């Protein structure tokens, strides 16, 4: 009993102790109640981990010299960046990547960036050449061009073949051409003339080389021989299809005596129906000087204006009826003694 009382007195004395002797700022620890023990979490079974094993690294391919020169990789010390390498692909060769000079320039930093390099050469435009070779395909390609625009053609066109009743002095007239060749180069033979039955015929024949200078026009050059007169001319001219579908022709002639003549003519086919066609036509002849022996005066020699209406029984054959007005001018009119006039024309237009 006395021991228990002594312990209680000692405890009371310790609680009443003066804390003034402690250092400023110090606090005595507060008495905390004992923590309630938390329930232990349930153990979760984790999957077994396999120990990582070192995987073998792939072997790095050797850096080619041209790629090393461009900074894409590092070349092995045993292979110089500018030394010989594997055969250069065509696209790399076209860009200049496989030459020693280009590698040195890229290594020194003086070359242009890769983005400014020229584009690689285009592959062969025809795949067959890449498979069989251009030499093996050349005969087949030549045959293809021959069958699609390279062939030679022939045409004979009789534009005018007519009778001209004149009340006892009936006349006739012709105008036509024939050519042989292709789309660009041709041999052309032209002929035209007129006359009256029972009198001398006057006309001409021209042999010309024709060369296309565009889709619609040809230049021509050659010789001309007159019919009924021993006269020859050098010929140079141009013919073609003018805008709005006018067929036009301009020709210059220089005779073996130095006489200079010229001719301008044209016509237009106006379709009334698919088979009925009206053709106005005009022709002018000029001379640089007076040629008395041929009854030609200087300046405008003569003119012919006409209109013909044809009906195409077939595209290659069309009879026509028309009227033609002719007249000489100036000195030519005095030399010929003919005032000219209008005549009726009955004829046919044909080609094959």
Secondary structure by P-SEA (a helix, b strand, c coil): caaaaaaaaaaaaaaaccccccccccccccccccccccccccccccccccccccccccccccccaaaaaacccccccccccccccccccaaaaaaccccaaaaaaaaaccccccccccccccccccccccccccccaaaaaaaaaaacccbbbbbbbccbbbbbbcccccccccccccccccccbbbbbbbbccccccbbbbbbbbbbbbbbccccbbbbbbbbbbccccbbbbbbbbbbbcccccbbbbbbbbcccccccccccbbbbbbccccbbbbbbbbbbbbccccccccccccccccccbbbbbbccccccccccbbbbbbccaaaaaaaccbbbbbbbbbccccc
